[in-house]
Amino acid sequence: MTQTAKAKRRGAGFEQFLVEQTMLEEVDEAAVKRVLAWQLGQALSQQGLNKSQLARRMDTSLSQIDRLLDPDNTGVTLHTMHRAAAVLGKRLRISLDEAAE
């Protein structure tokens, strides 16, 4: 079996495990938030901004920015994510993809 075939089989097995444990949705949600928090942090760094400056530009509190940048906090609203992206000169894109079977 090739290395690629082994990797595909292993990945599918882990996803199936998450489905069986009813954890796939939770893990996907956490992964998306971690990526978003990382990307926002990178944009802040690239623009030489800190959290307080972002909060002022968004007209929100520092605690709201902390929640936004916390990779473990999945309770941030779409509105807040869109506002942060816009303030940083970015665009938030969300799509629906076919679920894995």
N, C-alpha and C positions, 0 to 999 in steps of 0.2 A: 504494500500500500504506500502511495506517495505521501510526502510530508503534508502537502496541501489537503489531500483526502483525509488524512488523520486529523488535521486541524479542523476541517469542516465537521467531521464526525464528533469530535470532542466538543465543539461549540454547540452543536445541535443537542448533544446530550445534556449540557449544562442548562440550556434554555428549557429543555423538556423537564429537567429537574425543578427549575423554578416554577414552571406551570403546575407540576404535580404538587408542589409545596404551596401553591396559591400565592407566590411571591413575585411573579413576573412583573405585574403592574407596579408594585412598590419599588422594585429594583430599577425598572425603566424610568420611573418618575425621579428617583434619586439621581440616576445617571444624568438625566437631562438637566436637572438643577445644578449638579456639580459642574457640568460643562458651561452652563450659562454663567455661573458665579466666576468661574475661571476666566471666561472671555471678557466679562465686565472688568475684572481685576486687571487683566492685560491691557484693556483699553484705557483704564485709569492711569496705569503706569506709563503707557506710550504717550499719553497726553500730559503727563506731569501733574496730574490732579490727585488730591487726596479725598477721603470720604466726606469731610466737611464741605469741601468745595462742590462735590457732586450733590450733596444734600441741599446746599444753597441754590444751585442751578435748577434742581428739580422742585424747589420750594417744598421740601419735606424735612423730616427729622433725621438726625444721625442714627437713631435706633432703626428707622425704616431702611436706611442704607445698610446697616449691619445685617438686617434680615435678608436683604437682597443679595448681599455678598456672602452670606453664610451658606456653604454648599449643602448643609444638612437641613436647611429650612425650606421645605417645599410649599409652604403656604403663602407665597408671594403672588399677588394678583397679576394678571396679564397687563392691566393698565400700568402698574408700576414698572414692569419689565419694558413695556413700550416707551414709557417716559424716559427711563434710564438710557435705553438705546438711542433715542432721539437726541438727548442731551449730549451723548458721546459721539454724535454724528454717525450712528449706526442704524440699521434696520433690523427689527426682530421678525423672523420668519418662522411660522409654525405650519406644519402640514400633517395630514392624516395619511398614513401608509397602510398597506395591507398587513394584517396581523400574521405572524408566523403560525404555521399549522403544526 
